[in-house]
Amino acid sequence: MKKDSTPVSRAFERGTGDTELSRLAAGYQLCARAEGKSPSTIALVGGAVRYLDGFLAADGLATTLEGVGVAELRRFILHLQ
């Protein structure tokens, strides 16, 4: 595994694209704490992922890594504007 890989890229490498965003967010928080990231940064990223997850679920869209693509992210960005 490459040193600069992330939990998301490792999930793709292992073929686990069906992983829920909420589970990936929890994994990120664990890794970020272990890396000494600021609690504020961890909270900000976690909150953003939860907000995206809630948006997708409310619109009946997939909340898995595999199910979220460019179209879903563009829709989310439009929602934020």
N, C-alpha and C positions, 0 to 999 in steps of 0.2 A: 504494500500500500504506500502511496506517495505521502511524503511528509506534509505537503500542503493540501491534502484532501480534506473535505469537510464531511460532517455527518450526512448531508444531502448527497454529495457525490459518492460517498461510500454506499449509501442505500441504492443508488443506481448501479454501482459496480456489482453489488450482490444480487441485483435483480429483484429488489423489494419495492418496486414502484407503487405497490398497493398500501404502503405505509401511510397512516393518517397524519395530517399536518400537526395535530395536537401531540402525537407521539414524537414526531421529529422535534417539536418545540421543547418538549421535556428533555430530550437528548441533548439539544443545544444548550439548555440551561446547565445541565450537568457538566458538559465539556467546558463551557464558558467559565463556570465557577472554578473548575480544576485548573484552567489557564490563567486565573487571577483577573478575569474581566471585572470591570466595575459593576456593582449591583444595579446601578442606574441603567447601564447599557443592557444588562441581562433583562431587566424589567421592561425596557423599551422594546427590545426585539421580541420578547415573549408576548407583550401586549399587541404588537403589530401582527404577529402570526395568529393570535387568538381572534383579532378583529377580522382578518382575512378569512379565517376558518368560519367565523360566524356569518360573514357576508355570503360566502359560498353556500353554506348550509341553508340560510334563509331563502336563497334563490333556487334551491333544489339542485345545486351543482355539486360535483364530486369534491370531496375534501381529502382525497388521497394524492400522494405525490405524482402518481401516474395520471390522474384525472385532471390535474391543473396544468393548463398550458397557456400559451400566449393570449388566446382569446379571453380566457377567464381573468387573467391578470389585467388586461386592458379594460375589461368591464369593471374590475375593482378600482382601477385608477380613475375611470370616469365617475364612479360612485363617490370617490374622495373629492372630486373637484367641485 
